[in-house]
Amino acid sequence: MHLNALLMTFLTVFALSVVVRSVLRRLNIHHLRRFGAVVPGVFRDSIDEGTLLRMRDYTVSLSRLGSVELVAGDGAALALILSGFLPWLSGTGILAGLPPVAAGVLFFFACTLILEVVEIPFDLYRTFVIEKRFAFSTTTFGLWLADLAKSLVLSGIILGTLLAIFLALIYGVPGLWWLLAWACFAAFQLVLTLAYPVAIAPLFNKFTPIEEGELKTCIRSLMERAGLGFGGLFRMDASLRSTHSNAYFTGIGKTKRIVLFDTLMDTHTTDEITAVLAHELGHLKKGHVKKQLLLSMVLSLVGLYLAALFIAWPLPYETFGFTGVVSYAGLFLLALASRPFAFFLTPFGSMLSRRFERQADAYAYGLTGAALPLAQALKRIAKDNLANLHPHPLYAWFYYSHPPLVERIEALEKAGSDAAHPSAV
């Protein structure tokens, strides 16, 4: 290691990110302990004090585990960067003498596996202690292990292929690799979007077409009113692993489908499920999916250009103990060292996402002509999932991709009330 301005900047931003995360978590827990026994007005018809206390305890348990997990993850990342392991692995370790593309892929796999191993005990504790304690987890250790193995193999194949392409371009077309890599990334993302519903998701869950009936008729009518093709409608066996409930759209073109968790179908009315889907349709009709995809493309282009500048810059290698420029190591070093910098961009993404969610709620209300079904669905989802109804405003502003539930429900009920009692002109 060489103590210079680059290393000092990294360590300063790293330490600052750790402090900010810690402060935000403490603020959120303190806020929850202070107000967590008070049932919000919009929930008085659906949640009692006992359920609210379970919500508080669940959030606190997850937050405590998350705090320890972040310390472990940060410690592992910092150790990889500062210990001299990365220069050893790329220079005098087992990768010495291998072709650069093969060495780079193995280098990434080895380092990523180390970071993954650090995360495994926390996932085990979360799944088999906290989620079991609050009656959410229904999975078995065998199923959890099978999911982990599938995820590792699948991630290795997908990310390994993309990484090999990037590295081949870095070493083969050094001047323009970032632009060609961006084009490959865009094509790769399109292929994955097409393949996920029919080739990837079925590796983990069973998807059964929903039979004709009231629900399917209502959803078909909803799609027609929205001016969208119906696509496939499937029930997913989410209850095999957890009692948490959800619904989502996935795929594009011929692979487009609507997926309902069996836990959602078993606990919600037809009107509530339809309202939840109307919210998801709002994202499509308002162009949120396209906007997010466009933003992702722009950010990935900028990121790859900056990566090209970084891996050609000798200073990072000198700073972190390398004897020369090792492009694949520089790429991994950038991915790891940029985390604390990217952390401070979190609120911008959160604010944009919350804006989209508010628009989708408004669209759902306009499409269904009623605010009550979506409000009731959100209340039931909050209760069934033990959501935090009292997040600290600063914590929610920084992290929340959705507006706090109380805020969303109040907005829906106000819209319904205003429509029922229009102001005189």
Backbone hydrogen bonds, N-H to C=O, Kabsch-Sander energy under -0.5 kcal/mol:
donor,donor_aa,acceptor,acceptor_aa,energy
2,H,319,T,-2.0
4,N,2,H,-0.9
8,M,4,N,-2.5
9,T,5,A,-2.4
10,F,6,L,-2.4
11,L,7,L,-2.7
12,T,8,M,-2.3
13,V,9,T,-2.6
14,F,10,F,-2.8
15,A,11,L,-2.6
16,L,12,T,-2.4
17,S,13,V,-2.4
18,V,14,F,-2.0
19,V,15,A,-2.3
20,V,16,L,-2.7
21,R,17,S,-2.4
22,S,18,V,-2.2
23,V,19,V,-2.7
24,L,20,V,-2.6
25,R,21,R,-2.3
26,R,22,S,-2.4
27,L,23,V,-2.7
28,N,24,L,-2.3
29,I,25,R,-2.4
30,H,26,R,-2.7
31,H,27,L,-2.5
32,L,28,N,-2.2
33,R,29,I,-2.7
34,R,30,H,-1.8
35,F,31,H,-2.3
36,G,32,L,-2.5
38,V,35,F,-2.1
39,V,37,A,-0.6
43,F,40,P,-1.8
44,R,41,G,-1.3
46,S,43,F,-1.9
47,I,43,F,-2.5
52,L,48,D,-2.1
53,L,49,E,-2.2
54,R,50,G,-1.6
55,M,51,T,-2.2
56,R,52,L,-2.2
57,D,53,L,-2.6
58,Y,54,R,-2.5
59,T,55,M,-2.2
60,V,56,R,-2.5
61,S,57,D,-2.4
62,L,58,Y,-2.3
63,S,59,T,-2.4
64,R,60,V,-2.5
65,L,61,S,-2.0
66,G,62,L,-2.6
67,S,63,S,-2.2
68,V,64,R,-1.9
69,E,65,L,-2.7
70,L,66,G,-2.3
71,V,67,S,-1.9
72,A,68,V,-2.4
73,G,69,E,-2.9
74,D,70,L,-3.1
75,G,71,V,-2.5
76,A,72,A,-2.4
77,A,73,G,-2.3
78,L,74,D,-2.8
79,A,75,G,-2.4
80,L,76,A,-2.2
81,I,77,A,-1.9
82,L,78,L,-2.8
83,S,79,A,-2.2
86,L,80,L,-0.9
88,W,84,G,-1.9
89,L,85,F,-3.0
90,S,86,L,-2.1
91,G,87,P,-2.3
92,T,87,P,-0.5
92,T,88,W,-0.7
93,G,88,W,-2.2
95,L,89,L,-0.9
96,A,93,G,-1.3
98,L,95,L,-2.0
103,A,99,P,-2.9
104,G,100,P,-2.5
105,V,101,V,-2.3
106,L,102,A,-2.2
107,F,103,A,-2.4
108,F,104,G,-2.5
109,F,105,V,-2.4
110,A,106,L,-2.7
111,C,107,F,-2.2
112,T,108,F,-2.9
113,L,109,F,-2.4
114,I,110,A,-1.6
115,L,111,C,-1.9
116,E,112,T,-2.4
117,V,113,L,-2.5
118,V,114,I,-1.4
119,E,115,L,-1.1
120,I,116,E,-1.4
122,F,119,E,-0.5
123,D,119,E,-1.9
124,L,120,I,-2.5
125,Y,121,P,-2.3
126,R,122,F,-2.7
127,T,123,D,-2.5
128,F,124,L,-2.9
129,V,125,Y,-1.8
130,I,125,Y,-1.8
131,E,126,R,-2.9
133,R,129,V,-2.4
134,F,130,I,-1.8
135,A,132,K,-1.6
136,F,131,E,-3.4
137,S,131,E,-1.2
138,T,241,R,-2.4
139,T,241,R,-1.2
144,W,140,T,-2.6
145,L,141,F,-2.7
146,A,142,G,-2.2
147,D,143,L,-2.6
148,L,144,W,-2.3
149,A,145,L,-2.5
150,K,146,A,-2.6
151,S,147,D,-2.7
152,L,148,L,-2.5
153,V,149,A,-2.4
154,L,150,K,-3.0
155,S,151,S,-2.8
156,G,152,L,-2.4
157,I,153,V,-2.3
158,I,154,L,-2.7
159,L,155,S,-2.6
160,G,155,S,-0.6
160,G,156,G,-1.4
161,T,157,I,-1.9
162,L,158,I,-2.2
163,L,159,L,-2.9
164,A,160,G,-2.4
165,I,161,T,-2.0
166,F,162,L,-2.3
167,L,163,L,-2.9
168,A,164,A,-2.3
169,L,165,I,-2.0
170,I,166,F,-2.6
171,Y,167,L,-2.4
172,G,168,A,-1.8
173,V,169,L,-3.1
176,L,173,V,-0.8
177,W,173,V,-1.2
179,L,176,L,-0.6
180,L,176,L,-2.0
181,A,177,W,-3.0
182,W,178,W,-1.6
183,A,179,L,-1.8
184,C,180,L,-2.2
185,F,181,A,-2.7
186,A,182,W,-2.4
187,A,183,A,-2.1
188,F,184,C,-2.7
189,Q,185,F,-2.6
190,L,186,A,-1.8
191,V,187,A,-2.3
192,L,188,F,-2.4
193,T,189,Q,-2.2
194,L,190,L,-2.0
195,A,191,V,-2.6
196,Y,192,L,-2.8
199,A,195,A,-2.9
200,I,195,A,-1.0
200,I,196,Y,-1.0
201,A,196,Y,-2.8
203,L,200,I,-1.8
204,F,201,A,-2.0
205,N,201,A,-1.9
208,T,206,K,-0.5
208,T,235,R,-2.6
210,I,233,L,-2.3
217,T,213,G,-2.3
218,C,214,E,-2.4
219,I,215,L,-2.4
220,R,216,K,-2.4
221,S,217,T,-2.2
222,L,218,C,-2.2
223,M,219,I,-2.5
224,E,220,R,-2.0
225,R,221,S,-2.3
226,A,222,L,-1.7
227,G,223,M,-0.6
227,G,224,E,-0.9
228,L,223,M,-2.6
232,G,256,K,-1.4
234,F,258,I,-3.0
235,R,208,T,-2.9
236,M,260,L,-2.7
237,D,206,K,-1.5
238,A,236,M,-2.2
240,L,237,D,-1.5
241,R,238,A,-2.1
242,S,238,A,-2.2
243,T,136,F,-1.5
248,Y,259,V,-2.4
250,T,257,R,-2.1
255,T,252,I,-1.9
256,K,253,G,-1.4
257,R,250,T,-2.4
258,I,232,G,-3.3
259,V,248,Y,-3.0
260,L,234,F,-2.8
261,F,246,N,-2.2
262,D,236,M,-2.3
264,L,261,F,-0.6
265,M,261,F,-2.0
266,D,262,D,-2.0
267,T,263,T,-0.6
267,T,264,L,-0.7
268,H,264,L,-1.4
273,I,269,T,-2.4
274,T,270,T,-2.6
275,A,271,D,-2.0
276,V,272,E,-2.3
277,L,273,I,-2.3
278,A,274,T,-2.1
279,H,275,A,-1.8
280,E,276,V,-1.7
281,L,277,L,-2.5
282,G,278,A,-1.5
283,H,279,H,-1.0
283,H,280,E,-0.5
284,L,280,E,-1.2
285,K,281,L,-3.0
286,K,282,G,-2.2
287,G,284,L,-1.2
288,H,283,H,-2.1
289,V,283,H,-0.9
291,K,287,G,-2.5
292,Q,288,H,-2.8
293,L,289,V,-2.2
294,L,290,K,-2.7
295,L,291,K,-2.7
296,S,292,Q,-2.5
297,M,293,L,-2.3
298,V,294,L,-2.4
299,L,295,L,-2.8
300,S,296,S,-2.4
301,L,297,M,-1.9
302,V,298,V,-2.4
303,G,299,L,-2.9
304,L,300,S,-2.5
305,Y,301,L,-1.9
306,L,302,V,-2.5
307,A,303,G,-2.2
308,A,304,L,-2.1
309,L,305,Y,-1.7
310,F,306,L,-2.5
311,I,307,A,-2.7
312,A,308,A,-0.8
313,W,310,F,-1.5
317,Y,313,W,-0.6
318,E,314,P,-2.1
319,T,315,L,-3.0
320,F,316,P,-2.1
321,G,318,E,-1.0
322,F,317,Y,-3.0
330,G,326,V,-2.5
331,L,327,S,-2.1
332,F,328,Y,-1.8
333,L,329,A,-2.8
334,L,330,G,-2.2
335,A,331,L,-2.1
336,L,332,F,-2.2
337,A,333,L,-3.1
338,S,334,L,-2.1
339,R,336,L,-1.0
342,A,338,S,-2.8
343,F,339,R,-2.0
344,F,340,P,-0.7
344,F,341,F,-0.8
345,L,342,A,-1.9
346,T,343,F,-1.5
348,F,345,L,-1.0
349,G,345,L,-1.3
350,S,346,T,-2.3
351,M,347,P,-2.6
352,L,348,F,-1.9
353,S,349,G,-2.3
354,R,350,S,-2.5
355,R,351,M,-1.9
356,F,352,L,-2.0
357,E,353,S,-2.3
358,R,354,R,-2.2
359,Q,355,R,-1.9
360,A,356,F,-2.3
361,D,357,E,-2.3
362,A,358,R,-2.2
363,Y,359,Q,-2.3
364,A,360,A,-2.4
365,Y,361,D,-2.1
366,G,362,A,-2.2
367,L,363,Y,-2.9
368,T,364,A,-2.4
369,G,365,Y,-2.0
375,A,371,A,-2.1
376,Q,372,L,-3.1
377,A,373,P,-2.3
378,L,374,L,-2.6
379,K,375,A,-2.0
380,R,376,Q,-2.4
381,I,377,A,-2.7
382,A,378,L,-2.5
383,K,379,K,-2.3
384,D,380,R,-3.1
385,N,381,I,-2.2
386,L,382,A,-0.5
386,L,383,K,-0.8
387,A,382,A,-2.2
389,L,387,A,-0.7
396,A,392,H,-2.8
397,W,393,P,-2.4
398,F,394,L,-2.0
399,Y,395,Y,-2.7
400,Y,395,Y,-0.5
400,Y,396,A,-1.4
408,R,404,P,-2.1
409,I,405,L,-2.7
410,E,406,V,-2.5
411,A,407,E,-2.0
412,L,408,R,-2.1
413,E,409,I,-2.8
414,K,410,E,-2.2
415,A,411,A,-2.1
416,G,412,L,-2.4
417,S,413,E,-2.3
418,D,414,K,-2.8
419,A,415,A,-1.9
420,A,416,G,-1.7
421,H,417,S,-2.0
